[in-house]
Amino acid sequence: MSYVRFRNIFGRLRSVVIGMIHVPALPGTPANQMSMPSIIQKVLHEAEIYSKAGIDALMIENMHDTPYIKKNLGPEIISAMSVLGYEVKSKTNLPCGLQILAAANKEALGVCKAAGLDFVRVEGYVYSHVADEGLIDGCAGEILRYRRSINADEIMIFADIKKKHSSHAITADIDIVDSAKTAQFCRSDGVIITGSCTGDPPETTEVKTVVDAIDIPVLVGSGVTLENIHKYVHANALIVGSYFKTDGYWFNDLEQ
């Protein structure tokens, strides 16, 4: 069923390229310098660049809102991401999803429902890990019940496993294949595999092993470049951000 839904959203089952839009720091966050109209303008400009370049899909994320708050975000962040999601989807009509850091998974799903988006990236779906925000616990049961309660089953949930920028010492006895199998058992619509940090590619053997071990889509979530993309052709989708930025650094502007 997940593969059918994936194809219905993205049009094919292999090597879908999802362009990442890193939203400028939002109101109320330490690095915020732009007004909401200016943020909207910048995000839509990047969406237009991606669309004209023939990207398959888009994803937006509040990456610049450092340091992140664990889960309990203010309503200004949720409101801003709802507006941005709706505007990007309306302007491009491309498949579009989002993530809200840090671990604001339920809120992100609500944003997707309000904005008419297609998928959500979820951290801490199964098991626990330690991030710079603190301990992140599994949320599969909660978010799936919430999805059903708001009649949002059409929105796909893609779960990070062994997430980047995190310590996984507390689950050191559980390898990435076991994590993927658990995510599938807990009804994730797909799993995301990353390297250790933003821009760092995952081990190709890990990706292939997970693809062979589970029956839901596998996405590569970091480090994909023109030089290594051939190593990930067996993945269902590739989330690409840093490579499209000036000097290959996520913080910089999107190259045109």
N, C-alpha and C positions, 0 to 999 in steps of 0.2 A: 504493500500500500504506500509506503514512504517513497518508493521509486516512482510510482504513478503520479503522486502529488508533486514530486520534484520535477518530473518531466512537464507536467501541466504548467508549472510556474516558470521554469527556465527554458523550456523548449527542447532540451536534450539531456542526456544523462552523464556526459563526460566533459571534463575540462571547461566548465562554465567559469568565466572570469567575472568576479565581483569586485568592482572598484570601490575602495574605501574613501569616504569623506570624513576627515577628522575635523569636527566642528570647532571653531574658535571658542576660547574660554567663555562660558555662559555667565549671565548676570548672577552676582553673588559669590562667584568663585574667585580665589586669590589672584588669578592671572587675567581676569576680565578687563578688557580695555575698549571693547566695541559695543555699540548699542545693538539692540535686537534687529532693527532694520538693516544695519551694516552686516551683521552676522548672516541674516537671511540672504542678502545680496551676494556675499562671498560663497556661501554654500551652494546657491543656485548657479553661480558662475562655474564652480567646479563640476557640478552635475551636468551642466551644458557641455563642458570640455569632454567629459567622459562619454556623454551621449553622442557627440559628433565623432568621437574616435571609434565608435562601434562597440563600446563595452556591453557585456551581456546583462549585467545587473549592478545595482548600487547598494551600499550599506553606509549608514551614518553612525558616528560614535562620538561621544563627548570626551575625546582623548586629552584635550587640553585643560580639563577641569582638575588638574592636580593641585594638591594631594586629594585623593578621592575619599569620599565618605562611604562607609559600608552600609548599603541598603537605604538608610533613612534620609533620602534626599529631600530637599525643599520642593514645594510645589512649583517654584519658578523654573526648575530644571525640567520637570515632567512637562510643564506647559510649553517650554521652549522647544523641547524635542518633538512634541506633538505637532507644533506649527512647522518645524523644519521637515519632518517626515512627510506631512501632507503636501507641502510646497514642492519638495523634490519629486514625489510620486506624481503629482499633478503636472509638473513641467516636463518630465521625461517619459512618463508612462512605462518605465522600465520596471522589472521586478526589483523590489526594494525592501530592505530590512534594516534593523538597527540593534545596537547594544547600548545600554546605559551603565556606565561605571559609577561605583563598583558594586557588582552583584545585585543591581536593582532590577532583577529579572521579572518580577511580577509587574513592576511599574512599566518596564519596557514592553511587555506583552500588552498592557493596557494602551500604551501609546500606539502600538501597531494596529490594534483594533480601531482606535479613534481616527488614525491617519490613513487607514486603508492599505497598510503595508502587508508584505507577504511572508516574512520570516523574522525570527528574533534569535540573536546569539546569546546564549546563556552560560555563565560561568558558575561553577559549583552546583552542577546539576545532580551529580552523584558523588558520594564520598565527601571528604573534607580536605582542605589544604590551607596553608598559611600564606597570605599575601601581605603586601605592605600595609593594607588596611586592617589586618588582623586575621582571625580565623573565619574562613568561609565554609559554611556547611551546605550539604546537599539540599536541594529544593524541589526535586522531581515531583513528589507527591503534592506539594502545595501548588506549584505552578500549573500542573495538569488539571487539578481541580478548579483552579481559577480560570483556566482557559475554557473549560466546559461551562462554568457558571456565567461567563460573558458571551457564550455562543461564538467562540473564536477558534474552533477546531480547524478552520482553513489556514490558520497561521502556523507555519512550520517552526519547530523548535530545534535549533542546532546547538548541541552541547559541547563546550570545550572539555577535553579530557587531558589530565596532566598539564594543566594550564600554564602558559608562560608567565614570567614575572612572579613565580610562586615557589614555595618550598613544599615538597611532597614527601617529606621524611615520615610523616605519620601514616602514609600509605605505601611505604617503601616495599612492602611485601605483596603489593598488587601492581602488576605490570600494566602497560598501556592496553594490551589486548583484553585483559580482564576488565579494565575500566570501560573499554568500548562495549564489551559484552553486557556489562551491568547497565550502561546507558541504554542499550537496546532493550534489555529486559524491563527497564523502567520507562519504556515507551517514548524515548527520544526519537525525533524524526531524522536525525543525522548526528554525526560527531565531527568535531573540529580538532585537528592535530597541529601543533605549533612547535617551533623551536623554543629555546629558553627565554627569549625576549623578542620584542618587536623588531622585525627585520631579519631575524635569525631563522634559517630554514630548518624544518624538521628532518630527522633521519629518514632517508628514502626507504630504507628497509622497514622501519616502523610503519610508515604509511601503507606500504604494500601488504605487510602482515595484517594490519587492521582491516584493509579492504577485503582480504581473503577470509577474515574471521567472522565478519558480521554481514547482516542482510539489510542494512540501511545505508544511506549515502555517507560518504567520507569527504570532508572538505579540508584543504590545507589552509591554515590560517595565518601564516607568516613566512617571510623570507623568499617568496617566489620571484624570480627574475627571468629575463629573456634567456640568460645563460643556463639556468637550471630547470626551466619549465618542462623540458623533455623528461625529466626524472619523475614527474608527477602526473603523467598522462593517464594513469589508472585512477586518479582521484576524480570524484564527481564535480568538484568545484574548487576554485583557487581564489582566496580572498587576498587581493593585492592592494597595498597602500604605499609603503615606503618606496618601492621601485619606481612608482609614477611621480614621485616628488623630486624637487631639485636636489641634486647630489645624493639621491637615494636615501634621504633622511626624512622620517615621518613628520618632523616638526615643520619642515619647509613647505612652500607653496607647491601646488600641483603644476607640473610642467605642461605647457600647451603644445 
